[in-house]
C-alpha cells in the first residue's frame, strides 16, 4: 500500500488492512490530500452519486466529495494504477496496477457510518489478488453487469485475458487465455451477455466468448477494403450497444483516430439474414461522427451514445447515431473519460394505439425527442481536468459563461520539475512562482499575482521576440533566492550557474559561470559572516566538488567570479545538498556556524563546514529506495527554537521519509515509505512544519502529508552496551546474535590491545586500562576490523571526533580520545555499505590499460578490455599516480613487495604484465566470483 513499510514489501493478509496505531512509521507521515488525476486511463473517472466521484491519482484511488470538499484515499498500490472500473450499481470499485509486485483490489462502498444523517461513501478493501497475470499486472479491467465476475486484461507478454470469480477465495482465474495479435489496451463486456467480451488495440479488435469450464475463444474480424470506401487507420476504443427493439443484431462499436465509428454486428454483409456463430462479428458500416479522433465511447441508460473527441468535443447521439446535443469550446484538452450516476436503463418514448397496444417510438428519436432525461455528464480530459456537464437540453453548448458547465477539479499534466510553497499562506505552485525557468534557457521574473513580467534591465535577451533573460542554451533546472532579497541564482542542464542582482528597482542578469562539468545537485545561499553584508553562494555538483562564488567581486563586465573550488568526495558522488540548521552558540562572543548537508551515492549523509569545507560528520543514510535526491529540514516555530528538529528526505523514485536529528546513523531514528509510484521531482515542507508536499515528476501529482514527529523519535537506550544495538543491526540482524557478539568481542580485543600498544608493547611497567583510546589508534583498529580507509577518509573520521564538541555546542575543547561505543558507531557509519564488485575492479584495471604508453590512441573511447587482456605495470602505476590519493612508484613497489613477499610464484616482485583475473585472485588473494571487500588501498585508489 502507499504506506506499506519498506521492511515489509508484501503483506501476507488477504488484502490491505487499516494500519494499526502501533505502527509508528505509518503514523509519522499520513496522506492528507492528493492533487492531480491519472490522465492515461481511458474511462478512469466514475460518478458514484450526484456529489461523489471516483478517480485515481498516481498509485492512490480517490473518492472525492466535491460538495463537502472531502477526500478518501484508497491506499494499497505501490505502482501507478493503470486500470479501474465500477460495478453497474456503483457499489464495488476495482483498482489495478502493473509493474513490480502488482495488485488487483476490489473495494466495497457500502456505508459504514453516518454523519448528520447522511451516509457518506467510504470504500473498504474486501478482496486482493496478488501478482495478477503472472506478476505483470493489469492494463484494463471490467465487471460483468451482475458483478459476479471480473475480467482483466494483462500487461504480460504474451498478453493474457483472465476471468475471476472474485467473491470466492480462489487465487487463480476460472478461465484464462493468451491473446493473439498485438497488445490490447481496453476491455468491454457485453451488458446483455456476460460471456461475451471485446478488446481494442490500435490495429485490431478482438471478440471473445468464455465458459465456466475455463475455455476462452477468440475471434479477430477484419475490414475488407473492397467493401468500404474508407478503412480506419487506427482504433481507439470500443463498446457494445444494448439490445433494444431496434438493435437485435448484437451490435458493437469501435471508435477510430480518424473520427469514424465502425459498426460490428452478428450478421455478415454477404448474408444479412443469417446470424453468425456466437462470438463472431463482422463490420457492416463505417460512419463519420467527429472531424477529429474519437477517444471515448460510452452508452448511457441503454438509450444514448456519448462520444469524446481528441479535439475536446463531447457529443450525444441516439442509438441510431443521430446527433442530439454537442458540447464545444470546452478548452480543457482531449477527452479521456465520460461517466454518469445512472444505474438503471432509461425509458424510450411510447405511444398507445386505438387498441391499447403500447409501442416504443425510438424510431423518431432525434426529430421529436426532448432529452430531458439525459443525466449530468462527468468528463475528464488528458489535461487533468474534471468537468460536470449539467442537463444541457437540445443543441450546441459552449463553455464561455455557461452555468451548466463547471470545473470540479484541475491538476497539472506533463512532466513537472518544481514545487514552491508560499512562505506564509496555505498555497503552493508547481512549475514556478516569481521566477520561471524555461527549457530554452530563458528566465522570466514575473509578478506572481498577474504573471506579468517585471521591468527588466537591458540587455535582457539576445533572442529576438522572446521576453526574459537568456541565461543559458539549455533548460533551467533550479532557481534559488537570497533570503535577503538582493540575489537570485539559477542552474541549467549544462552545469552552469547564472546570477541575478536586484538594485532596488529591477532585476539584472549579472552573468553565468560553469565551474562544474556534471549535474549541480545543490545551490545554496549562506548568510555572510558578521563583518560582511553579501551572502555567500555555494554550489555542490556530482563531479564531487563544492564551489563558492564571489558575489561581491562579480559584475556584468567582469562576470561571475569564483572564490574557491574544493573536492569534497573521493569515490562517491553527491546526490543532493541543503543548508543544515546552525548549532547552538557556545558563548556570547561566538559567531554562528553554517553547515552543508549532502547525501551521496554511497548512501551516506555528509556534513561540511560551509566556511572551511571540512567534513565534520559522516553517517549512514537510508539505503532503501535508491539514492536520496531531495532534502528538507522541517521548520520549527520561532517561539520554540530549541524544539527537536527533523529532516525530510525523498529518493529519486518512490520513497519519502523522516529522520530525527542529530544525524548519527541510528536506523531507529528514521522511517521511509512509498509515497509516489515513480520519480519524485520535489519535496517541500509547509512553513508551520506540520505538513509535507511531494511532487511526482511524470504524473504531475502533488501529495500533501500530515507529519507526526512523535512517531519518529527513537526511545532512549540507557545501558551503554545496548546503546550501540541499532548500529549493530546494520551489520548483523538481531536474530544473528552469535555474529553480533563475535563482532563486539573482536572489536573489544582490538580496542584494549590498542591501549596496550600505545603504552608500549615491550614495557614492564603497570598498564593503565581506561574506557577510551587515543585517536592515533583509530585507523589501526579500523584496518584490523577489515575497513581500510584512505588518508582523506581517515582525516574525516578523526576530525569528526576531534570537533564533535564544537558542533554540539558543548565546549570548544578539541577531543583526543574516543570511547568504545563511539568507535563502533564510527566503524558502522564510515565503512562502505556495499563491497566493491568484480566488475568495478575489472573496470578500474581497464582504465589502467588505457594509460599504458601508446595504448590510449589505439583504443576507441569507451572500449573495455576483455577478461583475458593483460594489463601492464606502467599503466597501473600511472593510474595510481594521477587519480585519487597519489601513490609514487617507490610506494607502489614497497606495497607490492609486502603483499607478495611470501608468494612462491611472485617472490615479492610485481609482474610487468598480468591479466585482470590474475591481479584479483593471485596478487590481492581474493575470490573473483564473489563480491569483493574494499580491503585494499590499491584498489580504492584505482577506483
Buried (B, 14 or more C-beta within 10 A) or exposed (E): BBBBBBEEEEBEEBBBEEBEEEBBBBBBBBBBBBBBBBBEBBBBBBBBEEBBBBBBBBBBBBBBBBEEEEBBBBBBBBBBBBBBBBBBEBBBBBBBBBBEBBBBBBBBBEEEEEEEEEEBBBBBBBBBBBBBBEBBBBBBBBBBBEBEBBBBBBBBEEBBBBBBBBBEEEEEBBBBBEBEBEBBBBBBBBBBBBBBBBBBBBEBBBBBBBEEEEEBBBBEBEBEEEBBEEBBEEBBBBBBBBBBEBBEBBBBBBBBBBBBBBBBBBBBEEEEEEBBEBBBBBBBBBEEBBEBBBBBBBBBBBBBBBBBBBBBBBBBBBBEBEBBBBBBBBEBBBBBBBBBBBBEBBEBBEEEEEEEEEEBEBBEBBEEBEBEBBBBBBBBBBBBBBBBBBEBEBEEBEBEEBEBBEEBBBBBBEEBBBBBBEEEEEEBBBBBBBBBBBEBBBBBBBEEEEEEBBEBBEEBBEEEEBEBBBBBEBBBBBBBBBEEEBBBBBBBBBBBBBBBBBEEEEBBBBBBBEBBEEBBBBBBBBBBEEEEEBBBBBBBBBBBBBBBBBBBEBEEEEBBBBBEBEEBBBBBBBBBBBBBBEBBEBEEEEEEBBBBBBBBBBBBBBBBBBBEBBBBBBBBBBBBBBBBBBBBBBBBEEEEEEEBBBBBBBBBBBBBBBBBBBBBBBBBBBBBBBBBBBBBBBBBBBBEBBBBBBBBBBBBBBBBBBBEBEBBBEEEBEEEEEBBBBBBBBBBEEEEEEEBEEBBEEBEEBBBBBBEBEEEEEEEEEEEEEEBBEBEBBBBBBBBBEBBBBEBBBBBBBBBBBBBBBBEBEEEEEBEBBBBBBBBBBBBBBBBEEEBEBEBBBBBBBBBBBBBEEBEEEBEEEEEBEEEEBBBBBBBBBBBBEBBEEBEEEEBBEBBBEBBEEEEEBEEEBBEEBBBBBBBBBBBEBEBEEEBBBBBBBBBBBB
